[in-house]
């Protein structure tokens, strides 16, 4: 996945999630993958939200300004996440 994401990219928050401070409809700039213990339970990214850098689940974000490989890999992850698949 890391090789297919073209960072940074603009994204819209598709839904509110308990694991994130981001509200639905907000726009952010995804700047990096979050590594470490967080990614054992899902895929998390660093996102710039206003003046703050936050960690958010990739399942919460939809690319709005990105290249095709980024859109495809995020859509694939949404499919797996929405089907309740796990690592």
Secondary structure, DSSP 4 states (H G I P E B T S, - for coil): -TTT--SSEEEEE-S--TT-SPPTT-EEEEEEE--SGGGGSS-EEEEEETTEEEEEEGGGEEEEE--HHHHHHHHHHHHHHHTT---
